[in-house]
Amino acid sequence: MRFPFKDSEDVAVFACCHIIDEGADICYVSHDEDDGAWQFLCDRDNHEDFEGRVISLKEAFEIDNSIGELADLKLGCEAVRDGKTLSWK
Ligand SMILES: [Zn+2]
């Protein structure tokens, strides 16, 4: 599948440990207004002291191709969904 992001494949992004270690679905994506950083979280509530992992954008895309739908998410915006098979809003 074509890599849809304008960012480089090896740009560093943040993901919560549940996604990386436990295969949790990505249910929250934000694109930071200040530094353009992408952040990917699962649907659990408690992310205040979660263990963050730094991965490449390409790795995140390989974990879940459907984040590609958000490739043009504007800076300062975020998207959520209730489950992997549901659409982003
Ligand atoms: Zn999580």
PDB file of the backbone (N, CA, C, O) and the ligand in Angstrom, with CONECT records:
HET     ZN  A 101       1
ATOM      1  N   MET A   1       0.845  -1.197   0.000  1.00  0.00           N
ATOM      2  CA  MET A   1       0.000   0.000   0.000  1.00  0.00           C
ATOM      3  C   MET A   1       0.879   1.245   0.000  1.00  0.00           C
ATOM      4  O   MET A   1       1.901   1.303   0.684  1.00  0.00           O
ATOM      5  N   ARG A   2       0.470   2.216  -0.763  1.00  0.00           N
ATOM      6  CA  ARG A   2       1.244   3.443  -0.874  1.00  0.00           C
ATOM      7  C   ARG A   2       1.232   4.192   0.456  1.00  0.00           C
ATOM      8  O   ARG A   2       0.219   4.250   1.153  1.00  0.00           O
ATOM      9  N   PHE A   3       2.367   4.749   0.777  1.00  0.00           N
ATOM     10  CA  PHE A   3       2.478   5.539   2.008  1.00  0.00           C
ATOM     11  C   PHE A   3       1.878   6.911   1.750  1.00  0.00           C
ATOM     12  O   PHE A   3       2.386   7.651   0.907  1.00  0.00           O
ATOM     13  N   PRO A   4       0.816   7.267   2.451  1.00  0.00           N
ATOM     14  CA  PRO A   4       0.022   8.449   2.058  1.00  0.00           C
ATOM     15  C   PRO A   4       0.445   9.766   2.699  1.00  0.00           C
ATOM     16  O   PRO A   4      -0.022  10.827   2.284  1.00  0.00           O
ATOM     17  N   PHE A   5       1.318   9.719   3.701  1.00  0.00           N
ATOM     18  CA  PHE A   5       1.620  10.946   4.430  1.00  0.00           C
ATOM     19  C   PHE A   5       2.621  11.826   3.680  1.00  0.00           C
ATOM     20  O   PHE A   5       3.477  11.340   2.941  1.00  0.00           O
ATOM     21  N   LYS A   6       2.485  13.133   3.894  1.00  0.00           N
ATOM     22  CA  LYS A   6       3.465  14.052   3.314  1.00  0.00           C
ATOM     23  C   LYS A   6       4.752  14.026   4.124  1.00  0.00           C
ATOM     24  O   LYS A   6       5.837  14.293   3.606  1.00  0.00           O
ATOM     25  N   ASP A   7       4.611  13.698   5.405  1.00  0.00           N
ATOM     26  CA  ASP A   7       5.793  13.593   6.257  1.00  0.00           C
ATOM     27  C   ASP A   7       6.657  12.425   5.764  1.00  0.00           C
ATOM     28  O   ASP A   7       6.179  11.508   5.096  1.00  0.00           O
ATOM     29  N   SER A   8       7.926  12.492   6.115  1.00  0.00           N
ATOM     30  CA  SER A   8       8.833  11.409   5.776  1.00  0.00           C
ATOM     31  C   SER A   8       8.439  10.125   6.503  1.00  0.00           C
ATOM     32  O   SER A   8       7.885  10.173   7.601  1.00  0.00           O
ATOM     33  N   GLU A   9       8.725   8.989   5.894  1.00  0.00           N
ATOM     34  CA  GLU A   9       8.388   7.696   6.507  1.00  0.00           C
ATOM     35  C   GLU A   9       9.070   7.505   7.855  1.00  0.00           C
ATOM     36  O   GLU A   9       8.548   6.812   8.728  1.00  0.00           O
ATOM     37  N   ASP A  10      10.228   8.116   8.020  1.00  0.00           N
ATOM     38  CA  ASP A  10      10.965   7.857   9.257  1.00  0.00           C
ATOM     39  C   ASP A  10      10.834   8.973  10.289  1.00  0.00           C
ATOM     40  O   ASP A  10      11.608   9.034  11.244  1.00  0.00           O
ATOM     41  N   VAL A  11       9.853   9.857  10.095  1.00  0.00           N
ATOM     42  CA  VAL A  11       9.616  10.873  11.106  1.00  0.00           C
ATOM     43  C   VAL A  11       9.150  10.178  12.396  1.00  0.00           C
ATOM     44  O   VAL A  11       8.382   9.217  12.352  1.00  0.00           O
ATOM     45  N   ALA A  12       9.624  10.676  13.532  1.00  0.00           N
ATOM     46  CA  ALA A  12       9.276  10.043  14.810  1.00  0.00           C
ATOM     47  C   ALA A  12       7.866  10.441  15.239  1.00  0.00           C
ATOM     48  O   ALA A  12       7.496  11.613  15.171  1.00  0.00           O
ATOM     49  N   VAL A  13       7.094   9.471  15.674  1.00  0.00           N
ATOM     50  CA  VAL A  13       5.750   9.735  16.187  1.00  0.00           C
ATOM     51  C   VAL A  13       5.625   9.072  17.556  1.00  0.00           C
ATOM     52  O   VAL A  13       6.405   8.187  17.907  1.00  0.00           O
ATOM     53  N   PHE A  14       4.638   9.513  18.313  1.00  0.00           N
ATOM     54  CA  PHE A  14       4.406   8.929  19.627  1.00  0.00           C
ATOM     55  C   PHE A  14       3.216   7.983  19.568  1.00  0.00           C
ATOM     56  O   PHE A  14       2.202   8.275  18.935  1.00  0.00           O
ATOM     57  N   ALA A  15       3.357   6.859  20.230  1.00  0.00           N
ATOM     58  CA  ALA A  15       2.225   5.933  20.339  1.00  0.00           C
ATOM     59  C   ALA A  15       2.201   5.403  21.761  1.00  0.00           C
ATOM     60  O   ALA A  15       3.249   5.286  22.397  1.00  0.00           O
ATOM     61  N   CYS A  16       1.022   5.082  22.264  1.00  0.00           N
ATOM     62  CA  CYS A  16       0.972   4.545  23.629  1.00  0.00           C
ATOM     63  C   CYS A  16       1.420   3.084  23.630  1.00  0.00           C
ATOM     64  O   CYS A  16       1.388   2.400  22.607  1.00  0.00           O
ATOM     65  N   CYS A  17       1.834   2.633  24.802  1.00  0.00           N
ATOM     66  CA  CYS A  17       2.390   1.293  24.909  1.00  0.00           C
ATOM     67  C   CYS A  17       1.344   0.226  24.608  1.00  0.00           C
ATOM     68  O   CYS A  17       1.698  -0.885  24.212  1.00  0.00           O
ATOM     69  N   HIS A  18       0.064   0.542  24.788  1.00  0.00           N
ATOM     70  CA  HIS A  18      -0.980  -0.461  24.536  1.00  0.00           C
ATOM     71  C   HIS A  18      -1.024  -0.836  23.061  1.00  0.00           C
ATOM     72  O   HIS A  18      -1.232  -1.994  22.701  1.00  0.00           O
ATOM     73  N   ILE A  19      -0.823   0.169  22.221  1.00  0.00           N
ATOM     74  CA  ILE A  19      -0.840  -0.090  20.780  1.00  0.00           C
ATOM     75  C   ILE A  19       0.383  -0.915  20.384  1.00  0.00           C
ATOM     76  O   ILE A  19       0.285  -1.873  19.617  1.00  0.00           O
ATOM     77  N   ILE A  20       1.526  -0.525  20.921  1.00  0.00           N
ATOM     78  CA  ILE A  20       2.762  -1.192  20.536  1.00  0.00           C
ATOM     79  C   ILE A  20       2.865  -2.586  21.151  1.00  0.00           C
ATOM     80  O   ILE A  20       3.177  -3.558  20.463  1.00  0.00           O
ATOM     81  N   ASP A  21       2.600  -2.670  22.445  1.00  0.00           N
ATOM     82  CA  ASP A  21       2.842  -3.930  23.152  1.00  0.00           C
ATOM     83  C   ASP A  21       1.665  -4.884  23.122  1.00  0.00           C
ATOM     84  O   ASP A  21       1.843  -6.102  23.129  1.00  0.00           O
ATOM     85  N   GLU A  22       0.461  -4.330  23.091  1.00  0.00           N
ATOM     86  CA  GLU A  22      -0.712  -5.186  23.242  1.00  0.00           C
ATOM     87  C   GLU A  22      -1.579  -5.237  21.992  1.00  0.00           C
ATOM     88  O   GLU A  22      -2.593  -5.934  21.956  1.00  0.00           O
ATOM     89  N   GLY A  23      -1.178  -4.504  20.985  1.00  0.00           N
ATOM     90  CA  GLY A  23      -1.950  -4.539  19.748  1.00  0.00           C
ATOM     91  C   GLY A  23      -3.301  -3.865  19.855  1.00  0.00           C
ATOM     92  O   GLY A  23      -4.219  -4.186  19.100  1.00  0.00           O
ATOM     93  N   ALA A  24      -3.432  -2.923  20.796  1.00  0.00           N
ATOM     94  CA  ALA A  24      -4.702  -2.198  20.922  1.00  0.00           C
ATOM     95  C   ALA A  24      -4.958  -1.388  19.647  1.00  0.00           C
ATOM     96  O   ALA A  24      -4.025  -0.972  18.960  1.00  0.00           O
ATOM     97  N   ASP A  25      -6.226  -1.178  19.355  1.00  0.00           N
ATOM     98  CA  ASP A  25      -6.582  -0.398  18.168  1.00  0.00           C
ATOM     99  C   ASP A  25      -6.198   1.064  18.353  1.00  0.00           C
ATOM    100  O   ASP A  25      -6.285   1.599  19.459  1.00  0.00           O
ATOM    101  N   ILE A  26      -5.782   1.697  17.291  1.00  0.00           N
ATOM    102  CA  ILE A  26      -5.532   3.141  17.323  1.00  0.00           C
ATOM    103  C   ILE A  26      -6.886   3.843  17.212  1.00  0.00           C
ATOM    104  O   ILE A  26      -7.584   3.714  16.207  1.00  0.00           O
ATOM    105  N   CYS A  27      -7.244   4.585  18.257  1.00  0.00           N
ATOM    106  CA  CYS A  27      -8.562   5.236  18.267  1.00  0.00           C
ATOM    107  C   CYS A  27      -8.485   6.740  18.440  1.00  0.00           C
ATOM    108  O   CYS A  27      -9.511   7.419  18.432  1.00  0.00           O
ATOM    109  N   TYR A  28      -7.291   7.263  18.596  1.00  0.00           N
ATOM    110  CA  TYR A  28      -7.131   8.703  18.755  1.00  0.00           C
ATOM    111  C   TYR A  28      -5.848   9.127  18.056  1.00  0.00           C
ATOM    112  O   TYR A  28      -4.783   8.553  18.283  1.00  0.00           O
ATOM    113  N   VAL A  29      -5.963  10.121  17.218  1.00  0.00           N
ATOM    114  CA  VAL A  29      -4.795  10.632  16.508  1.00  0.00           C
ATOM    115  C   VAL A  29      -4.780  12.138  16.649  1.00  0.00           C
ATOM    116  O   VAL A  29      -5.804  12.792  16.449  1.00  0.00           O
ATOM    117  N   SER A  30      -3.632  12.696  16.990  1.00  0.00           N
ATOM    118  CA  SER A  30      -3.532  14.148  16.993  1.00  0.00           C
ATOM    119  C   SER A  30      -2.293  14.570  16.212  1.00  0.00           C
ATOM    120  O   SER A  30      -1.304  13.843  16.115  1.00  0.00           O
ATOM    121  N   HIS A  31      -2.393  15.766  15.665  1.00  0.00           N
ATOM    122  CA  HIS A  31      -1.313  16.341  14.858  1.00  0.00           C
ATOM    123  C   HIS A  31      -0.993  17.676  15.491  1.00  0.00           C
ATOM    124  O   HIS A  31      -1.710  18.655  15.282  1.00  0.00           O
ATOM    125  N   ASP A  32       0.066  17.723  16.255  1.00  0.00           N
ATOM    126  CA  ASP A  32       0.344  18.874  17.113  1.00  0.00           C
ATOM    127  C   ASP A  32       0.625  20.153  16.342  1.00  0.00           C
ATOM    128  O   ASP A  32       1.394  20.177  15.380  1.00  0.00           O
ATOM    129  N   GLU A  33      -0.025  21.210  16.800  1.00  0.00           N
ATOM    130  CA  GLU A  33       0.097  22.488  16.114  1.00  0.00           C
ATOM    131  C   GLU A  33       1.489  23.094  16.258  1.00  0.00           C
ATOM    132  O   GLU A  33       1.980  23.749  15.338  1.00  0.00           O
ATOM    133  N   ASP A  34       2.122  22.880  17.402  1.00  0.00           N
ATOM    134  CA  ASP A  34       3.407  23.520  17.661  1.00  0.00           C
ATOM    135  C   ASP A  34       4.561  22.889  16.895  1.00  0.00           C
ATOM    136  O   ASP A  34       5.358  23.583  16.263  1.00  0.00           O
ATOM    137  N   ASP A  35       4.638  21.592  16.959  1.00  0.00           N
ATOM    138  CA  ASP A  35       5.812  20.964  16.339  1.00  0.00           C
ATOM    139  C   ASP A  35       5.468  19.954  15.247  1.00  0.00           C
ATOM    140  O   ASP A  35       6.350  19.286  14.706  1.00  0.00           O
ATOM    141  N   GLY A  36       4.169  19.847  14.926  1.00  0.00           N
ATOM    142  CA  GLY A  36       3.788  18.939  13.851  1.00  0.00           C
ATOM    143  C   GLY A  36       3.890  17.468  14.204  1.00  0.00           C
ATOM    144  O   GLY A  36       3.822  16.607  13.327  1.00  0.00           O
ATOM    145  N   ALA A  37       4.054  17.175  15.502  1.00  0.00           N
ATOM    146  CA  ALA A  37       4.216  15.782  15.917  1.00  0.00           C
ATOM    147  C   ALA A  37       2.889  15.022  15.862  1.00  0.00           C
ATOM    148  O   ALA A  37       1.837  15.549  16.224  1.00  0.00           O
ATOM    149  N   TRP A  38       2.966  13.798  15.408  1.00  0.00           N
ATOM    150  CA  TRP A  38       1.793  12.922  15.403  1.00  0.00           C
ATOM    151  C   TRP A  38       1.776  12.126  16.700  1.00  0.00           C
ATOM    152  O   TRP A  38       2.818  11.707  17.202  1.00  0.00           O
ATOM    153  N   GLN A  39       0.583  11.928  17.230  1.00  0.00           N
ATOM    154  CA  GLN A  39       0.445  11.082  18.412  1.00  0.00           C
ATOM    155  C   GLN A  39      -0.703  10.101  18.185  1.00  0.00           C
ATOM    156  O   GLN A  39      -1.776  10.476  17.712  1.00  0.00           O
ATOM    157  N   PHE A  40      -0.456   8.843  18.528  1.00  0.00           N
ATOM    158  CA  PHE A  40      -1.460   7.804  18.332  1.00  0.00           C
ATOM    159  C   PHE A  40      -1.744   7.126  19.664  1.00  0.00           C
ATOM    160  O   PHE A  40      -0.836   6.619  20.323  1.00  0.00           O
ATOM    161  N   LEU A  41      -3.014   7.124  20.051  1.00  0.00           N
ATOM    162  CA  LEU A  41      -3.407   6.491  21.308  1.00  0.00           C
ATOM    163  C   LEU A  41      -4.534   5.492  21.046  1.00  0.00           C
ATOM    164  O   LEU A  41      -5.231   5.568  20.034  1.00  0.00           O
ATOM    165  N   CYS A  42      -4.695   4.552  21.985  1.00  0.00           N
ATOM    166  CA  CYS A  42      -5.804   3.612  21.878  1.00  0.00           C
ATOM    167  C   CYS A  42      -7.034   4.205  22.560  1.00  0.00           C
ATOM    168  O   CYS A  42      -7.043   5.388  22.901  1.00  0.00           O
ATOM    169  N   ASP A  43      -8.061   3.398  22.759  1.00  0.00           N
ATOM    170  CA  ASP A  43      -9.320   3.951  23.270  1.00  0.00           C
ATOM    171  C   ASP A  43      -9.432   3.889  24.791  1.00  0.00           C
ATOM    172  O   ASP A  43     -10.507   4.141  25.336  1.00  0.00           O
ATOM    173  N   ARG A  44      -8.357   3.561  25.478  1.00  0.00           N
ATOM    174  CA  ARG A  44      -8.441   3.536  26.941  1.00  0.00           C
ATOM    175  C   ARG A  44      -8.439   4.947  27.504  1.00  0.00           C
ATOM    176  O   ARG A  44      -7.902   5.876  26.901  1.00  0.00           O
ATOM    177  N   ASP A  45      -9.046   5.083  28.666  1.00  0.00           N
ATOM    178  CA  ASP A  45      -9.173   6.408  29.257  1.00  0.00           C
ATOM    179  C   ASP A  45      -7.869   6.918  29.854  1.00  0.00           C
ATOM    180  O   ASP A  45      -7.521   8.091  29.721  1.00  0.00           O
ATOM    181  N   ASN A  46      -7.182   6.046  30.489  1.00  0.00           N
ATOM    182  CA  ASN A  46      -6.048   6.486  31.287  1.00  0.00           C
ATOM    183  C   ASN A  46      -4.767   6.639  30.469  1.00  0.00           C
ATOM    184  O   ASN A  46      -3.977   5.704  30.333  1.00  0.00           O
ATOM    185  N   HIS A  47      -4.586   7.843  29.929  1.00  0.00           N
ATOM    186  CA  HIS A  47      -3.354   8.091  29.189  1.00  0.00           C
ATOM    187  C   HIS A  47      -2.544   9.205  29.829  1.00  0.00           C
ATOM    188  O   HIS A  47      -1.681   9.804  29.188  1.00  0.00           O
ATOM    189  N   GLU A  48      -2.827   9.481  31.109  1.00  0.00           N
ATOM    190  CA  GLU A  48      -2.102  10.580  31.726  1.00  0.00           C
ATOM    191  C   GLU A  48      -0.677  10.208  32.074  1.00  0.00           C
ATOM    192  O   GLU A  48       0.246  11.009  31.929  1.00  0.00           O
ATOM    193  N   ASP A  49      -0.516   8.999  32.527  1.00  0.00           N
ATOM    194  CA  ASP A  49       0.855   8.586  32.830  1.00  0.00           C
ATOM    195  C   ASP A  49       1.207   7.330  32.034  1.00  0.00           C
ATOM    196  O   ASP A  49       1.962   6.472  32.492  1.00  0.00           O
ATOM    197  N   PHE A  50       0.644   7.246  30.842  1.00  0.00           N
ATOM    198  CA  PHE A  50       0.918   6.067  30.016  1.00  0.00           C
ATOM    199  C   PHE A  50       2.370   6.066  29.568  1.00  0.00           C
ATOM    200  O   PHE A  50       3.056   7.088  29.556  1.00  0.00           O
ATOM    201  N   GLU A  51       2.786   4.909  29.215  1.00  0.00           N
ATOM    202  CA  GLU A  51       4.147   4.757  28.736  1.00  0.00           C
ATOM    203  C   GLU A  51       4.149   5.021  27.236  1.00  0.00           C
ATOM    204  O   GLU A  51       3.574   4.262  26.455  1.00  0.00           O
ATOM    205  N   GLY A  52       4.796   6.097  26.855  1.00  0.00           N
ATOM    206  CA  GLY A  52       4.825   6.425  25.435  1.00  0.00           C
ATOM    207  C   GLY A  52       5.985   5.747  24.742  1.00  0.00           C
ATOM    208  O   GLY A  52       7.034   5.502  25.338  1.00  0.00           O
ATOM    209  N   ARG A  53       5.781   5.454  23.498  1.00  0.00           N
ATOM    210  CA  ARG A  53       6.850   4.874  22.699  1.00  0.00           C
ATOM    211  C   ARG A  53       7.060   5.764  21.482  1.00  0.00           C
ATOM    212  O   ARG A  53       6.121   6.365  20.959  1.00  0.00           O
ATOM    213  N   VAL A  54       8.283   5.833  21.056  1.00  0.00           N
ATOM    214  CA  VAL A  54       8.568   6.575  19.844  1.00  0.00           C
ATOM    215  C   VAL A  54       8.811   5.565  18.731  1.00  0.00           C
ATOM    216  O   VAL A  54       9.684   4.702  18.830  1.00  0.00           O
ATOM    217  N   ILE A  55       8.037   5.689  17.694  1.00  0.00           N
ATOM    218  CA  ILE A  55       8.206   4.818  16.524  1.00  0.00           C
ATOM    219  C   ILE A  55       8.228   5.710  15.293  1.00  0.00           C
ATOM    220  O   ILE A  55       8.014   6.918  15.392  1.00  0.00           O
ATOM    221  N   SER A  56       8.480   5.129  14.161  1.00  0.00           N
ATOM    222  CA  SER A  56       8.446   5.936  12.945  1.00  0.00           C
ATOM    223  C   SER A  56       7.016   5.962  12.410  1.00  0.00           C
ATOM    224  O   SER A  56       6.203   5.086  12.703  1.00  0.00           O
ATOM    225  N   LEU A  57       6.746   6.973  11.635  1.00  0.00           N
ATOM    226  CA  LEU A  57       5.414   7.083  11.044  1.00  0.00           C
ATOM    227  C   LEU A  57       5.123   5.855  10.182  1.00  0.00           C
ATOM    228  O   LEU A  57       3.986   5.386  10.119  1.00  0.00           O
ATOM    229  N   LYS A  58       6.142   5.348   9.530  1.00  0.00           N
ATOM    230  CA  LYS A  58       5.961   4.155   8.693  1.00  0.00           C
ATOM    231  C   LYS A  58       5.541   2.950   9.538  1.00  0.00           C
ATOM    232  O   LYS A  58       4.679   2.167   9.139  1.00  0.00           O
ATOM    233  N   GLU A  59       6.165   2.815  10.711  1.00  0.00           N
ATOM    234  CA  GLU A  59       5.784   1.702  11.593  1.00  0.00           C
ATOM    235  C   GLU A  59       4.332   1.838  12.044  1.00  0.00           C
ATOM    236  O   GLU A  59       3.589   0.858  12.097  1.00  0.00           O
ATOM    237  N   ALA A  60       3.944   3.066  12.366  1.00  0.00           N
ATOM    238  CA  ALA A  60       2.555   3.285  12.781  1.00  0.00           C
ATOM    239  C   ALA A  60       1.606   2.908  11.649  1.00  0.00           C
ATOM    240  O   ALA A  60       0.558   2.303  11.875  1.00  0.00           O
ATOM    241  N   PHE A  61       1.983   3.269  10.448  1.00  0.00           N
ATOM    242  CA  PHE A  61       1.152   2.969   9.285  1.00  0.00           C
ATOM    243  C   PHE A  61       1.088   1.459   9.047  1.00  0.00           C
ATOM    244  O   PHE A  61       0.060   0.936   8.618  1.00  0.00           O
ATOM    245  N   GLU A  62       2.178   0.773   9.326  1.00  0.00           N
ATOM    246  CA  GLU A  62       2.184  -0.681   9.162  1.00  0.00           C
ATOM    247  C   GLU A  62       1.326  -1.364  10.231  1.00  0.00           C
ATOM    248  O   GLU A  62       0.720  -2.406   9.979  1.00  0.00           O
ATOM    249  N   ILE A  63       1.282  -0.772  11.416  1.00  0.00           N
ATOM    250  CA  ILE A  63       0.421  -1.321  12.470  1.00  0.00           C
ATOM    251  C   ILE A  63      -1.034  -1.200  12.037  1.00  0.00           C
ATOM    252  O   ILE A  63      -1.823  -2.125  12.233  1.00  0.00           O
ATOM    253  N   ASP A  64      -1.383  -0.082  11.460  1.00  0.00           N
ATOM    254  CA  ASP A  64      -2.778   0.123  11.067  1.00  0.00           C
ATOM    255  C   ASP A  64      -2.843   1.025   9.829  1.00  0.00           C
ATOM    256  O   ASP A  64      -2.696   2.244   9.922  1.00  0.00           O
ATOM    257  N   ASN A  65      -3.066   0.403   8.684  1.00  0.00           N
ATOM    258  CA  ASN A  65      -3.118   1.154   7.427  1.00  0.00           C
ATOM    259  C   ASN A  65      -4.202   2.221   7.409  1.00  0.00           C
ATOM    260  O   ASN A  65      -4.116   3.187   6.651  1.00  0.00           O
ATOM    261  N   SER A  66      -5.228   2.048   8.247  1.00  0.00           N
ATOM    262  CA  SER A  66      -6.345   2.985   8.156  1.00  0.00           C
ATOM    263  C   SER A  66      -5.988   4.372   8.683  1.00  0.00           C
ATOM    264  O   SER A  66      -6.740   5.320   8.457  1.00  0.00           O
ATOM    265  N   ILE A  67      -4.861   4.515   9.380  1.00  0.00           N
ATOM    266  CA  ILE A  67      -4.476   5.875   9.765  1.00  0.00           C
ATOM    267  C   ILE A  67      -4.111   6.698   8.537  1.00  0.00           C
ATOM    268  O   ILE A  67      -4.050   7.925   8.601  1.00  0.00           O
ATOM    269  N   GLY A  68      -3.874   6.031   7.437  1.00  0.00           N
ATOM    270  CA  GLY A  68      -3.588   6.734   6.189  1.00  0.00           C
ATOM    271  C   GLY A  68      -4.718   7.647   5.759  1.00  0.00           C
ATOM    272  O   GLY A  68      -4.507   8.616   5.029  1.00  0.00           O
ATOM    273  N   GLU A  69      -5.916   7.330   6.216  1.00  0.00           N
ATOM    274  CA  GLU A  69      -7.065   8.200   5.910  1.00  0.00           C
ATOM    275  C   GLU A  69      -6.882   9.578   6.524  1.00  0.00           C
ATOM    276  O   GLU A  69      -7.525  10.542   6.110  1.00  0.00           O
ATOM    277  N   LEU A  70      -6.001   9.666   7.513  1.00  0.00           N
ATOM    278  CA  LEU A  70      -5.796  10.925   8.215  1.00  0.00           C
ATOM    279  C   LEU A  70      -4.533  11.646   7.745  1.00  0.00           C
ATOM    280  O   LEU A  70      -4.064  12.575   8.403  1.00  0.00           O
ATOM    281  N   ALA A  71      -3.996  11.226   6.630  1.00  0.00           N
ATOM    282  CA  ALA A  71      -2.724  11.780   6.174  1.00  0.00           C
ATOM    283  C   ALA A  71      -2.779  13.287   5.998  1.00  0.00           C
ATOM    284  O   ALA A  71      -1.762  13.966   6.134  1.00  0.00           O
ATOM    285  N   ASP A  72      -3.962  13.816   5.696  1.00  0.00           N
ATOM    286  CA  ASP A  72      -4.041  15.271   5.514  1.00  0.00           C
ATOM    287  C   ASP A  72      -4.685  15.969   6.712  1.00  0.00           C
ATOM    288  O   ASP A  72      -5.182  17.089   6.596  1.00  0.00           O
ATOM    289  N   LEU A  73      -4.671  15.295   7.862  1.00  0.00           N
ATOM    290  CA  LEU A  73      -5.153  15.929   9.095  1.00  0.00           C
ATOM    291  C   LEU A  73      -4.339  17.202   9.342  1.00  0.00           C
ATOM    292  O   LEU A  73      -3.109  17.176   9.368  1.00  0.00           O
ATOM    293  N   LYS A  74      -5.053  18.311   9.522  1.00  0.00           N
ATOM    294  CA  LYS A  74      -4.344  19.589   9.661  1.00  0.00           C
ATOM    295  C   LYS A  74      -3.652  19.696  11.016  1.00  0.00           C
ATOM    296  O   LYS A  74      -4.008  19.008  11.973  1.00  0.00           O
ATOM    297  N   LEU A  75      -2.670  20.564  11.072  1.00  0.00           N
ATOM    298  CA  LEU A  75      -1.984  20.839  12.325  1.00  0.00           C
ATOM    299  C   LEU A  75      -2.984  21.361  13.345  1.00  0.00           C
ATOM    300  O   LEU A  75      -3.848  22.174  13.019  1.00  0.00           O
ATOM    301  N   GLY A  76      -2.862  20.890  14.580  1.00  0.00           N
ATOM    302  CA  GLY A  76      -3.751  21.337  15.624  1.00  0.00           C
ATOM    303  C   GLY A  76      -5.077  20.596  15.648  1.00  0.00           C
ATOM    304  O   GLY A  76      -5.956  20.917  16.448  1.00  0.00           O
ATOM    305  N   CYS A  77      -5.229  19.595  14.767  1.00  0.00           N
ATOM    306  CA  CYS A  77      -6.480  18.837  14.719  1.00  0.00           C
ATOM    307  C   CYS A  77      -6.288  17.450  15.306  1.00  0.00           C
ATOM    308  O   CYS A  77      -5.167  16.957  15.431  1.00  0.00           O
ATOM    309  N   GLU A  78      -7.388  16.843  15.656  1.00  0.00           N
ATOM    310  CA  GLU A  78      -7.337  15.479  16.159  1.00  0.00           C
ATOM    311  C   GLU A  78      -8.524  14.709  15.610  1.00  0.00           C
ATOM    312  O   GLU A  78      -9.518  15.292  15.177  1.00  0.00           O
ATOM    313  N   ALA A  79      -8.400  13.392  15.637  1.00  0.00           N
ATOM    314  CA  ALA A  79      -9.471  12.539  15.129  1.00  0.00           C
ATOM    315  C   ALA A  79      -9.666  11.391  16.101  1.00  0.00           C
ATOM    316  O   ALA A  79      -8.708  10.874  16.676  1.00  0.00           O
ATOM    317  N   VAL A  80     -10.902  11.006  16.274  1.00  0.00           N
ATOM    318  CA  VAL A  80     -11.199   9.880  17.155  1.00  0.00           C
ATOM    319  C   VAL A  80     -12.149   8.918  16.448  1.00  0.00           C
ATOM    320  O   VAL A  80     -12.844   9.294  15.505  1.00  0.00           O
ATOM    321  N   ARG A  81     -12.166   7.691  16.910  1.00  0.00           N
ATOM    322  CA  ARG A  81     -13.139   6.709  16.435  1.00  0.00           C
ATOM    323  C   ARG A  81     -13.334   5.694  17.559  1.00  0.00           C
ATOM    324  O   ARG A  81     -12.509   5.575  18.464  1.00  0.00           O
ATOM    325  N   ASP A  82     -14.425   4.983  17.478  1.00  0.00           N
ATOM    326  CA  ASP A  82     -14.764   4.066  18.561  1.00  0.00           C
ATOM    327  C   ASP A  82     -14.195   2.681  18.366  1.00  0.00           C
ATOM    328  O   ASP A  82     -14.214   1.867  19.289  1.00  0.00           O
ATOM    329  N   GLY A  83     -13.697   2.405  17.198  1.00  0.00           N
ATOM    330  CA  GLY A  83     -13.134   1.087  16.957  1.00  0.00           C
ATOM    331  C   GLY A  83     -12.464   1.069  15.615  1.00  0.00           C
ATOM    332  O   GLY A  83     -12.709   1.929  14.769  1.00  0.00           O
ATOM    333  N   LYS A  84     -11.623   0.093  15.423  1.00  0.00           N
ATOM    334  CA  LYS A  84     -10.805   0.030  14.231  1.00  0.00           C
ATOM    335  C   LYS A  84     -11.623   0.004  12.938  1.00  0.00           C
ATOM    336  O   LYS A  84     -11.179   0.510  11.908  1.00  0.00           O
ATOM    337  N   THR A  85     -12.805  -0.579  12.996  1.00  0.00           N
ATOM    338  CA  THR A  85     -13.591  -0.727  11.764  1.00  0.00           C
ATOM    339  C   THR A  85     -14.530   0.452  11.550  1.00  0.00           C
ATOM    340  O   THR A  85     -15.215   0.520  10.529  1.00  0.00           O
ATOM    341  N   LEU A  86     -14.568   1.377  12.498  1.00  0.00           N
ATOM    342  CA  LEU A  86     -15.469   2.524  12.381  1.00  0.00           C
ATOM    343  C   LEU A  86     -14.713   3.704  11.788  1.00  0.00           C
ATOM    344  O   LEU A  86     -13.483   3.721  11.752  1.00  0.00           O
ATOM    345  N   SER A  87     -15.476   4.694  11.321  1.00  0.00           N
ATOM    346  CA  SER A  87     -14.795   5.785  10.623  1.00  0.00           C
ATOM    347  C   SER A  87     -14.343   6.866  11.594  1.00  0.00           C
ATOM    348  O   SER A  87     -14.836   6.972  12.718  1.00  0.00           O
ATOM    349  N   TRP A  88     -13.391   7.664  11.125  1.00  0.00           N
ATOM    350  CA  TRP A  88     -12.816   8.757  11.920  1.00  0.00           C
ATOM    351  C   TRP A  88     -13.755   9.935  11.957  1.00  0.00           C
ATOM    352  O   TRP A  88     -14.510  10.173  11.014  1.00  0.00           O
ATOM    353  N   LYS A  89     -13.709  10.660  13.033  1.00  0.00           N
ATOM    354  CA  LYS A  89     -14.476  11.900  13.088  1.00  0.00           C
ATOM    355  C   LYS A  89     -13.689  12.991  13.791  1.00  0.00           C
ATOM    356  O   LYS A  89     -14.178  14.112  13.932  1.00  0.00           O
TER     357      LYS A  89
HETATM  358 ZN    ZN A 101      -3.251   3.263  25.088  1.00  0.00          ZN2+
END
